[in-house]
Amino acid sequence: MAGIGVIIHNSEGIFLMCCADRVTCSSALIAEGRADLRGLKMAIQNDFKKVVMESDSKGSVDGGKQGNKAWTIFPLLMEIRKLSLGFLSLTVV
């Protein structure tokens, strides 16, 4: 069991919305991937077109660059990539 959180603010840093959930997962890397996915889904639901996604997880941000560890989050990465096609721009920092 892990906790995930998402905070969304506009380009001026003004708070717009947030969420927190408990998820069942086997690693911190999977929890971070789930948080990233949740944030993107919230952005889509609110019709945001230009998104900057920040994460404190190097593994989640680097995605496929993590070698064997990336396979544990491969399904999440594929869903994140699929959702990312719906944005005019998506920058990951």
DRENTORKOL-3810 file (N, C-alpha, C; in nm, 4 decimals):
REM DRENTORKOL-3810
@n.u->0.0849; n.v->-0.1175; n.w->0.0000; ca.u->0.0000; ca.v->0.0000; ca.w->0.0000; c.u->0.0892; c.v->0.1235; c.w->0.0000
@n.u->0.0511; n.v->0.2214; n.w->-0.0789; ca.u->0.1269; ca.v->0.3465; ca.w->-0.0867; c.u->0.0300; c.v->0.4627; c.w->-0.1011
@n.u->0.0779; n.v->0.5791; n.w->-0.0708; ca.u->-0.0001; ca.v->0.7002; ca.w->-0.0910; c.u->0.0564; c.v->0.7768; c.w->-0.2089
@n.u->-0.0327; n.v->0.8302; n.w->-0.2919; ca.u->0.0101; ca.v->0.9144; ca.w->-0.4033; c.u->-0.0595; c.v->1.0484; c.w->-0.3916
@n.u->0.0023; n.v->1.1492; n.w->-0.4478; ca.u->-0.0569; ca.v->1.2818; ca.w->-0.4459; c.u->-0.0281; c.v->1.3552; c.w->-0.5748
@n.u->-0.1220; n.v->1.4390; n.w->-0.6141; ca.u->-0.1087; ca.v->1.5200; ca.w->-0.7351; c.u->-0.1501; c.v->1.6619; c.w->-0.6994
@n.u->-0.0690; n.v->1.7577; n.w->-0.7399; ca.u->-0.1014; ca.v->1.8991; ca.w->-0.7232; c.u->-0.0945; c.v->1.9632; c.w->-0.8604
@n.u->-0.1982; n.v->2.0372; n.w->-0.8955; ca.u->-0.2012; ca.v->2.1054; ca.w->-1.0246; c.u->-0.2099; c.v->2.2547; c.w->-0.9994
@n.u->-0.1180; n.v->2.3263; n.w->-1.0635; ca.u->-0.1215; ca.v->2.4725; ca.w->-1.0570; c.u->-0.1026; c.v->2.5280; c.w->-1.1975
@n.u->-0.1367; n.v->2.6538; n.w->-1.2142; ca.u->-0.1229; ca.v->2.7131; ca.w->-1.3468; c.u->0.0192; c.v->2.7643; c.w->-1.3675
@n.u->0.0442; n.v->2.8267; n.w->-1.4821; ca.u->0.1792; ca.v->2.8715; ca.w->-1.5166; c.u->0.2295; c.v->2.9831; c.w->-1.4258
@n.u->0.1402; n.v->3.0444; n.w->-1.3508; ca.u->0.1789; ca.v->3.1493; ca.w->-1.2566; c.u->0.1986; c.v->3.0941; c.w->-1.1160
@n.u->0.1830; n.v->2.9628; n.w->-1.1017; ca.u->0.2023; ca.v->2.8990; ca.w->-0.9718; c.u->0.0801; c.v->2.9021; c.w->-0.8820
@n.u->-0.0324; n.v->2.9432; n.w->-0.9346; ca.u->-0.1559; ca.v->2.9507; ca.w->-0.8553; c.u->-0.2208; c.v->2.8125; c.w->-0.8509
@n.u->-0.2512; n.v->2.7684; n.w->-0.7291; ca.u->-0.3122; ca.v->2.6374; ca.w->-0.7062; c.u->-0.4455; c.v->2.6260; c.w->-0.7783
@n.u->-0.4669; n.v->2.5133; n.w->-0.8475; ca.u->-0.5934; ca.v->2.4867; ca.w->-0.9142; c.u->-0.6678; c.v->2.3696; c.w->-0.8513
@n.u->-0.5976; n.v->2.2582; n.w->-0.8273; ca.u->-0.6636; ca.v->2.1402; ca.w->-0.7713; c.u->-0.5597; c.v->2.0407; c.w->-0.7224
@n.u->-0.6059; n.v->1.9428; n.w->-0.6482; ca.u->-0.5156; ca.v->1.8378; ca.w->-0.6017; c.u->-0.5967; c.v->1.7118; c.w->-0.5715
@n.u->-0.5263; n.v->1.6031; n.w->-0.5505; ca.u->-0.5893; ca.v->1.4792; ca.w->-0.5063; c.u->-0.4857; c.v->1.3961; c.w->-0.4322
@n.u->-0.5336; n.v->1.3084; n.w->-0.3487; ca.u->-0.4480; ca.v->1.2125; ca.w->-0.2782; c.u->-0.5241; c.v->1.0811; c.w->-0.2729
@n.u->-0.4524; n.v->0.9723; n.w->-0.2958; ca.u->-0.5143; ca.v->0.8395; ca.w->-0.2960; c.u->-0.4199; c.v->0.7381; c.w->-0.2349
@n.u->-0.4760; n.v->0.6276; n.w->-0.1940; ca.u->-0.3977; ca.v->0.5095; ca.w->-0.1563; c.u->-0.4047; c.v->0.4123; c.w->-0.2717
@n.u->-0.2903; n.v->0.3542; n.w->-0.3043; ca.u->-0.2855; ca.v->0.2560; ca.w->-0.4130; c.u->-0.2123; c.v->0.1314; c.w->-0.3653
@n.u->-0.2510; n.v->0.0200; n.w->-0.4199; ca.u->-0.1811; ca.v->-0.1045; ca.w->-0.3918; c.u->-0.0767; c.v->-0.1233; c.w->-0.5005
@n.u->0.0477; n.v->-0.1341; n.w->-0.4601; ca.u->0.1551; ca.v->-0.1521; ca.w->-0.5567; c.u->0.2739; c.v->-0.2176; c.w->-0.4875
@n.u->0.3648; n.v->-0.2663; n.w->-0.5682; ca.u->0.4768; ca.v->-0.3429; ca.w->-0.5130; c.u->0.6063; c.v->-0.2629; c.w->-0.5000
@n.u->0.6075; n.v->-0.1375; n.w->-0.5452; ca.u->0.7300; ca.v->-0.0595; ca.w->-0.5336; c.u->0.6992; c.v->0.0899; c.w->-0.5390
@n.u->0.7962; n.v->0.1686; n.w->-0.4923; ca.u->0.7837; ca.v->0.3143; ca.w->-0.4982; c.u->0.7796; c.v->0.3614; c.w->-0.6436
@n.u->0.8528; n.v->0.2935; n.w->-0.7305; ca.u->0.8551; ca.v->0.3298; ca.w->-0.8719; c.u->0.7160; c.v->0.3163; c.w->-0.9348
@n.u->0.6460; n.v->0.2104; n.w->-0.9008; ca.u->0.5100; ca.v->0.1913; ca.w->-0.9518; c.u->0.4169; c.v->0.2975; c.w->-0.8937
@n.u->0.4317; n.v->0.3294; n.w->-0.7662; ca.u->0.3492; ca.v->0.4332; ca.w->-0.7041; c.u->0.3712; c.v->0.5674; c.w->-0.7735
@n.u->0.4959; n.v->0.6005; n.w->-0.8042; ca.u->0.5251; ca.v->0.7257; ca.w->-0.8745; c.u->0.4637; c.v->0.7256; c.w->-1.0139
@n.u->0.4718; n.v->0.6132; n.w->-1.0827; ca.u->0.4089; ca.v->0.6026; ca.w->-1.2144; c.u->0.2583; c.v->0.6207; c.w->-1.2061
@n.u->0.1977; n.v->0.5640; n.w->-1.1022; ca.u->0.0530; ca.v->0.5799; ca.w->-1.0823; c.u->0.0168; c.v->0.7260; c.w->-1.0560
@n.u->0.1007; n.v->0.7956; n.w->-0.9793; ca.u->0.0763; ca.v->0.9376; ca.w->-0.9525; c.u->0.0858; c.v->1.0189; c.w->-1.0815
@n.u->0.1878; n.v->0.9890; n.w->-1.1634; ca.u->0.2022; ca.v->1.0581; ca.w->-1.2914; c.u->0.0792; c.v->1.0355; c.w->-1.3788
@n.u->0.0355; n.v->0.9122; n.w->-1.3855; ca.u->-0.0816; ca.v->0.8775; ca.w->-1.4658; c.u->-0.2057; c.v->0.9499; c.w->-1.4149
@n.u->-0.2228; n.v->0.9526; n.w->-1.2840; ca.u->-0.3387; ca.v->1.0211; ca.w->-1.2250; c.u->-0.3377; c.v->1.1694; c.w->-1.2591
@n.u->-0.2203; n.v->1.2326; n.w->-1.2504; ca.u->-0.2093; ca.v->1.3743; ca.w->-1.2839; c.u->-0.2450; c.v->1.4026; c.w->-1.4288
@n.u->-0.1986; n.v->1.3174; n.w->-1.5202; ca.u->-0.2310; ca.v->1.3355; ca.w->-1.6618; c.u->-0.3802; c.v->1.3184; c.w->-1.6869
@n.u->-0.4411; n.v->1.2222; n.w->-1.6196; ca.u->-0.5859; ca.v->1.2023; ca.w->-1.6359; c.u->-0.6626; c.v->1.3234; c.w->-1.5843
@n.u->-0.6175; n.v->1.3820; n.w->-1.4739; ca.u->-0.6823; ca.v->1.5027; ca.w->-1.4222; c.u->-0.6679; c.v->1.6184; c.w->-1.5219
@n.u->-0.5497; n.v->1.6304; n.w->-1.5828; ca.u->-0.5275; ca.v->1.7356; ca.w->-1.6818; c.u->-0.6194; c.v->1.7177; c.w->-1.8019
@n.u->-0.6365; n.v->1.5937; n.w->-1.8460; ca.u->-0.7251; ca.v->1.5655; ca.w->-1.9592; c.u->-0.8700; c.v->1.5972; c.w->-1.9229
@n.u->-0.9131; n.v->1.5544; n.w->-1.8048; ca.u->-1.0509; ca.v->1.5796; ca.w->-1.7617; c.u->-1.0823; c.v->1.7286; c.w->-1.7531
@n.u->-0.9802; n.v->1.8094; n.w->-1.7267; ca.u->-1.0001; ca.v->1.9536; ca.w->-1.7135; c.u->-0.9600; c.v->2.0298; c.w->-1.8391
@n.u->-0.9364; n.v->1.9550; n.w->-1.9468; ca.u->-0.9086; ca.v->2.0105; ca.w->-2.0794; c.u->-0.7854; c.v->2.1001; c.w->-2.0826
@n.u->-0.6830; n.v->2.0645; n.w->-2.0038; ca.u->-0.5565; ca.v->2.1368; ca.w->-2.0094; c.u->-0.4798; c.v->2.0861; c.w->-2.1308
@n.u->-0.4256; n.v->2.1759; n.w->-2.2104; ca.u->-0.3582; ca.v->2.1370; ca.w->-2.3343; c.u->-0.2068; c.v->2.1443; c.w->-2.3267
@n.u->-0.1541; n.v->2.2337; n.w->-2.2423; ca.u->-0.0088; ca.v->2.2469; ca.w->-2.2258; c.u->0.0242; c.v->2.2093; c.w->-2.0823
@n.u->0.1014; n.v->2.1030; n.w->-2.0666; ca.u->0.1264; ca.v->2.0451; ca.w->-1.9354; c.u->0.2765; c.v->2.0331; c.w->-1.9099
@n.u->0.3158; n.v->2.0703; n.w->-1.7891; ca.u->0.4508; ca.v->2.0440; ca.w->-1.7413; c.u->0.4353; c.v->1.9494; c.w->-1.6233
@n.u->0.4938; n.v->1.8323; n.w->-1.6342; ca.u->0.4820; ca.v->1.7318; ca.w->-1.5287; c.u->0.6132; c.v->1.7262; c.w->-1.4513
@n.u->0.6038; n.v->1.7478; n.w->-1.3210; ca.u->0.7203; ca.v->1.7401; ca.w->-1.2337; c.u->0.7063; c.v->1.6168; c.w->-1.1464
@n.u->0.8178; n.v->1.5517; n.w->-1.1211; ca.u->0.8163; ca.v->1.4334; ca.w->-1.0361; c.u->0.9430; c.v->1.4302; c.w->-0.9533
@n.u->0.9309; n.v->1.3773; n.w->-0.8325; ca.u->1.0500; ca.v->1.3606; ca.w->-0.7495; c.u->1.1097; c.v->1.2213; c.w->-0.7670
@n.u->1.0588; n.v->1.1477; n.w->-0.8651; ca.u->1.1082; ca.v->1.0131; ca.w->-0.8921; c.u->1.1876; c.v->1.0105; c.w->-1.0212
@n.u->1.3182; n.v->0.9936; n.w->-1.0111; ca.u->1.4028; ca.v->0.9869; ca.w->-1.1295; c.u->1.3606; c.v->0.8709; c.w->-1.2200
@n.u->1.3244; n.v->0.7578; n.w->-1.1625; ca.u->1.2830; ca.v->0.6416; ca.w->-1.2403; c.u->1.1579; c.v->0.6672; c.w->-1.3214
@n.u->1.0643; n.v->0.7376; n.w->-1.2625; ca.u->0.9408; ca.v->0.7678; ca.w->-1.3320; c.u->0.9650; c.v->0.8681; c.w->-1.4445
@n.u->1.0455; n.v->0.9708; n.w->-1.4173; ca.u->1.0741; ca.v->1.0724; ca.w->-1.5176; c.u->1.1558; c.v->1.0149; c.w->-1.6322
@n.u->1.2573; n.v->0.9335; n.w->-1.6005; ca.u->1.3442; ca.v->0.8775; ca.w->-1.7036; c.u->1.2779; c.v->0.7657; c.w->-1.7830
@n.u->1.1774; n.v->0.7040; n.w->-1.7249; ca.u->1.1039; ca.v->0.5992; ca.w->-1.7955; c.u->1.1909; c.v->0.4869; c.w->-1.8447
@n.u->1.1986; n.v->0.4709; n.w->-1.9745; ca.u->1.2706; ca.v->0.3605; ca.w->-2.0344; c.u->1.4208; c.v->0.3627; c.w->-2.0145
@n.u->1.4760; n.v->0.4691; n.w->-1.9599; ca.u->1.6203; ca.v->0.4772; ca.w->-1.9397; c.u->1.6664; c.v->0.3984; c.w->-1.8179
@n.u->1.5759; n.v->0.3374; n.w->-1.7459; ca.u->1.6096; ca.v->0.2711; ca.w->-1.6208; c.u->1.6484; c.v->0.1239; c.w->-1.6367
@n.u->1.6680; n.v->0.0772; n.w->-1.7578; ca.u->1.7095; ca.v->-0.0613; ca.w->-1.7776; c.u->1.6035; c.v->-0.1589; c.w->-1.7318
@n.u->1.6439; n.v->-0.2626; n.w->-1.6598; ca.u->1.5515; ca.v->-0.3680; ca.w->-1.6168; c.u->1.4407; c.v->-0.3169; c.w->-1.5258
@n.u->1.4692; n.v->-0.2158; n.w->-1.4441; ca.u->1.3656; ca.v->-0.1630; ca.w->-1.3559; c.u->1.2474; c.v->-0.1056; c.w->-1.4332
@n.u->1.2720; n.v->-0.0542; n.w->-1.5533; ca.u->1.1640; ca.v->0.0062; ca.w->-1.6312; c.u->1.0566; c.v->-0.0965; c.w->-1.6657
@n.u->1.0929; n.v->-0.2242; n.w->-1.6749; ca.u->0.9938; ca.v->-0.3255; ca.w->-1.7090; c.u->0.8862; c.v->-0.3374; c.w->-1.6030
@n.u->0.9174; n.v->-0.3019; n.w->-1.4794; ca.u->0.8153; ca.v->-0.3097; ca.w->-1.3743; c.u->0.7062; c.v->-0.2053; c.w->-1.3930
@n.u->0.7377; n.v->-0.0965; n.w->-1.4632; ca.u->0.6365; ca.v->0.0067; ca.w->-1.4866; c.u->0.6033; c.v->0.0211; c.w->-1.6353
@n.u->0.6445; n.v->-0.0744; n.w->-1.7153; ca.u->0.6211; ca.v->-0.0664; ca.w->-1.8592; c.u->0.4743; c.v->-0.0419; c.w->-1.8950
@n.u->0.3782; n.v->-0.1149; n.w->-1.8363; ca.u->0.2376; ca.v->-0.0879; ca.w->-1.8703; c.u->0.1955; c.v->0.0553; c.w->-1.8357
@n.u->0.2441; n.v->0.1068; n.w->-1.7233; ca.u->0.2127; ca.v->0.2456; ca.w->-1.6864; c.u->0.2754; c.v->0.3435; c.w->-1.7852
@n.u->0.3999; n.v->0.3177; n.w->-1.8247; ca.u->0.4663; ca.v->0.4051; ca.w->-1.9217; c.u->0.3916; c.v->0.4078; c.w->-2.0545
@n.u->0.3418; n.v->0.2933; n.w->-2.0972; ca.u->0.2675; ca.v->0.2875; ca.w->-2.2232; c.u->0.1378; c.v->0.3670; c.w->-2.2139
@n.u->0.0705; n.v->0.3585; n.w->-2.0994; ca.u->-0.0533; ca.v->0.4352; ca.w->-2.0819; c.u->-0.0232; c.v->0.5846; c.w->-2.0734
@n.u->0.0853; n.v->0.6207; n.w->-2.0057; ca.u->0.1257; ca.v->0.7612; ca.w->-1.9971; c.u->0.1573; c.v->0.8143; c.w->-2.1367
@n.u->0.2302; n.v->0.7379; n.w->-2.2152; ca.u->0.2637; ca.v->0.7812; ca.w->-2.3520; c.u->0.1388; c.v->0.7972; c.w->-2.4372
@n.u->0.0454; n.v->0.7067; n.w->-2.4220; ca.u->-0.0803; ca.v->0.7149; ca.w->-2.4975; c.u->-0.1570; c.v->0.8412; c.w->-2.4604
@n.u->-0.1683; n.v->0.8691; n.w->-2.3308; ca.u->-0.2396; ca.v->0.9885; ca.w->-2.2865; c.u->-0.1683; c.v->1.1156; c.w->-2.3290
@n.u->-0.0362; n.v->1.1108; n.w->-2.3355; ca.u->0.0400; ca.v->1.2308; ca.w->-2.3696; c.u->0.0104; c.v->1.2807; c.w->-2.5107
@n.u->-0.0411; n.v->1.1948; n.w->-2.5955; ca.u->-0.0743; ca.v->1.2353; ca.w->-2.7322; c.u->-0.1897; c.v->1.3349; c.w->-2.7364
@n.u->-0.2661; n.v->1.3445; n.w->-2.6283; ca.u->-0.3805; ca.v->1.4352; ca.w->-2.6239; c.u->-0.3462; c.v->1.5784; c.w->-2.5864
@n.u->-0.2188; n.v->1.6074; n.w->-2.5613; ca.u->-0.1776; ca.v->1.7420; ca.w->-2.5229; c.u->-0.1083; c.v->1.8127; c.w->-2.6381
@n.u->-0.1230; n.v->1.9454; n.w->-2.6432; ca.u->-0.0459; ca.v->2.0235; ca.w->-2.7393; c.u->0.1018; c.v->2.0158; c.w->-2.7057
@n.u->0.1317; n.v->2.0182; n.w->-2.5761; ca.u->0.2701; ca.v->1.9996; ca.w->-2.5309; c.u->0.2694; c.v->1.9334; c.w->-2.3940
@n.u->0.3682; n.v->1.8478; n.w->-2.3731; ca.u->0.3889; ca.v->1.7833; ca.w->-2.2445; c.u->0.5387; c.v->1.7833; c.w->-2.2182
@n.u->0.5780; n.v->1.8565; n.w->-2.1158; ca.u->0.7177; ca.v->1.8645; ca.w->-2.0779; c.u->0.7338; c.v->1.7943; c.w->-1.9449
@n.u->0.8334; n.v->1.7074; n.w->-1.9340; ca.u->0.8588; ca.v->1.6342; ca.w->-1.8104; c.u->0.9903; c.v->1.6852; c.w->-1.7522
@n.u->0.9829; n.v->1.7308; n.w->-1.6262; ca.u->1.1037; ca.v->1.7805; ca.w->-1.5581; c.u->1.1243; c.v->1.7086; c.w->-1.4275
END
